[in-house]
């Protein structure tokens, strides 16, 4: 306990250029891996967490400098964490929304976009109230196999509602 109290009170490590460059390189590499349509693998919040982890590593060593080994340790911890909590099985990628506990993952978000397009298209034919069966049929034609679940999620999120049984309307 005394060591921890001492480290908190007296050890305030500063970032060395090598460690800073390594952390920045990792962050930018993760951002580049995520394409425009791919889920976001890492955000500025995770970069700040990397800095805090590297600082904690240096502080545990009672060092006044955050060195490359601290940066590498922080990166290893971040990778393990993202793999455990942010792995999206549907796409096989890391999705930061999933890691942060978001209710809608990026894979679901893209399916919601497809179902919304289907609703827009069917709205031209049916008007405001669109038969649920028709939405599901068209969505499945566009490779949304879990269209019923997506519609339920959209209702839960308040994107669409059911004005009467068997029909869906946009909010």
C-alpha positions in Angstrom: 0.0 0.0 0.0 2.8 2.4 0.8 4.4 1.8 -2.6 1.1 2.6 -4.3 0.6 5.7 -2.2 4.2 6.8 -3.0 3.7 6.2 -6.7 0.4 8.2 -6.8 1.9 11.1 -4.9 5.4 11.4 -6.3 5.6 9.5 -9.7 4.4 11.5 -12.6 5.9 10.0 -15.8 6.2 11.9 -19.0 5.9 10.4 -22.5 9.1 9.8 -24.4 9.1 10.5 -28.2 9.6 6.8 -29.0 6.6 5.7 -26.8 4.4 8.5 -28.1 5.2 7.6 -31.7 4.5 3.9 -31.1 1.1 4.7 -29.5 0.2 7.1 -32.3 1.3 4.5 -34.9 -0.9 1.8 -33.3 -3.9 4.2 -33.1 -3.5 5.3 -36.8 -3.0 1.7 -38.0 -6.2 0.6 -36.2 -8.1 3.6 -37.7 -6.8 2.8 -41.2 -7.8 -0.9 -40.9 -11.4 0.2 -40.6 -12.7 1.1 -44.0 -15.5 3.5 -44.7 -18.2 0.8 -44.4 -16.4 -1.3 -41.8 -17.0 -0.9 -38.1 -14.8 1.6 -36.2 -12.0 -0.4 -34.5 -10.7 2.3 -32.2 -11.7 5.9 -31.2 -10.0 8.8 -29.6 -11.3 7.5 -26.3 -9.3 4.3 -26.7 -6.2 6.3 -27.6 -6.5 8.2 -24.4 -7.0 4.9 -22.5 -3.7 3.7 -24.2 -1.9 6.8 -22.8 -3.3 6.1 -19.3 -2.3 2.5 -19.5 1.2 3.3 -20.6 1.4 5.9 -17.8 0.2 3.4 -15.2 2.9 0.9 -16.5 5.6 3.5 -16.0 4.2 4.4 -12.6 4.3 0.8 -11.4 8.0 0.7 -12.4 8.4 4.0 -10.4 9.8 5.5 -13.6 9.6 9.2 -14.4 9.5 8.3 -18.2 6.9 6.4 -20.2 9.2 4.3 -22.4 8.6 2.0 -25.4 8.1 -1.1 -23.2 5.3 0.7 -21.4 3.7 1.6 -24.7 4.0 -2.0 -25.9 2.4 -3.2 -22.7 -0.5 -0.8 -23.1 -1.0 -1.9 -26.7 -1.0 -5.6 -25.7 -3.6 -4.9 -23.1 -5.8 -2.9 -25.5 -5.6 -5.7 -28.2 -6.7 -8.3 -25.7 -9.5 -6.2 -24.4 -10.8 -5.4 -27.9 -10.6 -9.0 -28.9 -12.6 -10.1 -25.8 -15.2 -7.4 -25.8 -15.3 -5.9 -29.3 -15.2 -8.9 -31.6 -18.2 -8.9 -34.0 -18.8 -12.6 -34.9 -21.0 -11.7 -37.9 -18.3 -9.6 -39.7 -15.2 -11.1 -38.1 -13.9 -7.7 -37.2 -13.4 -5.6 -34.1 -16.3 -3.1 -33.5 -15.8 -0.5 -30.8 -19.6 -0.1 -30.5 -19.7 -3.7 -29.3 -16.8 -3.2 -26.9 -18.4 -0.1 -25.3 -21.7 -2.0 -24.9 -23.8 -0.3 -27.5 -27.2 -1.7 -28.1 -26.8 -1.7 -31.9 -23.6 -3.0 -33.4 -22.3 -1.8 -36.8 -23.5 -5.1 -38.5 -27.0 -4.5 -37.2 -26.8 -0.8 -38.2 -26.1 -1.7 -41.8 -29.0 -4.2 -41.7 -31.2 -1.4 -40.3 -30.2 0.8 -43.1 -31.2 -1.9 -45.6 -34.6 -2.4 -43.9 -35.2 1.3 -43.8 -34.5 1.5 -47.6 -37.0 -1.3 -48.1 -39.6 0.5 -46.0 -39.0 3.7 -48.0 -39.4 1.8 -51.3 -42.6 0.0 -50.1 -44.0 3.2 -48.7 -44.3 4.5 -52.3 -46.6 1.5 -53.1 -48.5 1.0 -49.8 -48.4 4.5 -48.2 -47.7 5.1 -44.5 -48.7 1.6 -43.2 -46.7 -1.2 -44.8 -47.4 -4.9 -44.3 -44.8 -6.4 -42.0 -44.7 -9.6 -44.1 -43.9 -7.6 -47.3 -41.0 -5.8 -45.5 -39.6 -9.1 -44.2 -39.9 -10.7 -47.7 -38.1 -7.8 -49.4 -35.5 -7.6 -46.7 -34.7 -11.3 -47.0 -34.3 -10.8 -50.8 -31.6 -8.3 -49.9 -29.8 -10.9 -47.7 -31.1 -9.7 -44.3 -31.9 -13.2 -43.0 -32.9 -11.9 -39.5 -35.3 -9.3 -40.8 -37.9 -10.0 -38.0 -35.3 -9.4 -35.3 -34.1 -6.2 -37.0 -37.7 -4.9 -37.2 -38.1 -5.7 -33.5 -34.9 -3.8 -32.7 -36.0 -0.9 -34.9 -39.3 -0.8 -32.9 -37.4 -0.9 -29.6 -35.1 1.9 -30.7 -38.1 4.0 -31.9 -37.2 4.1 -35.6 -40.5 2.5 -36.6 -43.7 1.6 -34.9 -46.7 -0.7 -35.4 -49.9 1.4 -35.9 -51.9 -1.9 -35.9 -51.1 -5.6 -36.0 -49.2 -6.7 -39.0 -48.2 -3.3 -40.2 -45.2 -1.0 -39.8 -44.8 2.8 -40.1 -41.8 5.0 -39.9 -41.7 7.4 -37.0 
